[in-house]
């Protein structure tokens, strides 16, 4: 890509969020950048729509989607790129010359991003229960989730993976 990174929002044409700088980062520490981008009405591109990520130790950390949600709440223009949006699947298919969706599988731990995106695109999916859902399911990374709890989660989201594994 032909771009130049700038520190000052007044010199930018767009803002991009990929996530937070450190595991213990907070939304508050990003507010100055969020407000500066909004001041200059920069369109924000969010390349990871997940709101949180969950580490193997169960710690929940904010993700780029949280920044985008805050920007949108302030009235900012946000474009999302990544799961569950179809454009990311189409580009991957083009890159790898996939002519059959039966040869593709999506793997992820997010119901609203990974599993929804796979379902919407018409490909199989593998849900990793030891990630975003681990605290909801009461499991640690690598532990098998209770089938009834997992079924309840899937029904609540109205999203259903083809396969389920505890970790990758």
N, C-alpha and C positions, 0 to 999 in steps of 0.2 A: 504494500500500500504506500501511496505517496502522501505522507503526513508529517507534521512537525508537532511534537509535544510542547505545550506551553504551560507555565505555572499560573499565569494571570488569565482569569476567565474572560476579561475584556478583549483578549487577543485570540480567543478560540472561536471556532465555528460550530463545534459539537462538544459534548461531554460523553465520556464512556465510563461505565462502571463494570468492573470484573469481580469486585468483592472488597474485602477489608484488608488492611495491611498486616494485622497481627491477630492471633487467636483471641486475645482479650479486647479487641477493638469494640468500640461502641458507636451507635448512631450519632451520639452527641459530638464525637470528635470529627465526624464527617460533615456536620451541619454548616461549617463555614464554607466548604466547597459546594455543598448543595445550594446554599443561599446565593453564593456568587454566580453559579450557573444559572439559577433562576433570575437573578438581577439582569442578566444579559440574554434571557430567554433562549438559552442554548437547548437544542434538542438533545435529550439524553438517550444513549444507546446502552441497554442493559444486556450483557452477553451471558449472564447466568441468572435466570429468573427465580431460582430457589430463594426462599426467605431465610432459611437456616440450613446449616450443615451440622451433622452430628459426628463427632470424633469417635474413635473406637472405645474411648474411655467413657462415653456417654455424654460428654460435654456438648452443649448446644451453642453454636456460634452463628452470628449473623452472616448473611450472604448478600450478594449484590442485589437480589430482588428487594431486600429491605431498603436499600438506598433508593432504588427506583420507585418503590411504593411511597416513600416520603416525598420524593420530588413530584410525583403525580398528585399527592395530597396538597401540595403547594400550588398546584395548577400548571406544573411543568409538562412539557410534551415528552413522552417516553415511548421508545420503540424497543421491543424485546426481540432478542435473537437467541436462539437455543431452544432446548426442550421446554415446553411442548409444541412450539411453533413449527409449522410444516416446512418452512423454508430451510431449516437446518437439515432435515431429513432428505429433502430434494437435492441439496448441494452434496451431501455425503453420497447419495446414490449416483449423482453425476461424476463425482471424483473417482469412485470405485467401479463405475460402469455396471451398476446393479440393474439388471433388467427384470428381475423377479423379486418381489417383496417377500417371497417364501424363503429366500436365502439370507434374510436380514433378521437380526434379533437386537433389541435394545435392552441394556442392563442398567439398572439404577435403583436408588433407594427412595425416590420421591414419587408419591402417588400423583400429585397435581402436575408434575413436570414429566418425569420419566415414563410412568405407566400411561398417563393420559396421552402424551405425545405418541407413544407407540401404538396405542389403541386407535387414536385418530388417524394415524398414517397407515394403519392396516398391517402392522407387523407384530410378530410375537415379542413378548417382553419377559424379563427376569427381574423380579422384585427382590432386592437385598433387604432383609428385615433388620439387619444389624446397623442400620444407618439412621436416617431421619425418623423412622418409626420406632426405633429401639426403646425409647422411653415410654411411648404409648403402649407398646406391646410388652413392656417389662422384661426385655432381654438385653443381654450384652452382646457385643459384636461376636459373631460366630455361634451363638446359642440359638437353638431352634425355637421358633415362636409357637405359642399355643394356637392350635388350629382354630378354635372358636373365637379367640381374640382377633386373629388375622381375618377371619371371615367377616366379623363385625366391622373392622376397619374398612375392608373392601366394600361392604354394603353401604357404609356411611359415605364413602367417596363415590360410590357407584362406578368404581373402576376395578378391573380384574386383570391381574397379570396371568400370563400363560404358565410361568414357572415361579417358584419361590425358593430362595436359598438364604442361609443365615449370614453369609459373608462371601467375599471374593478374594 
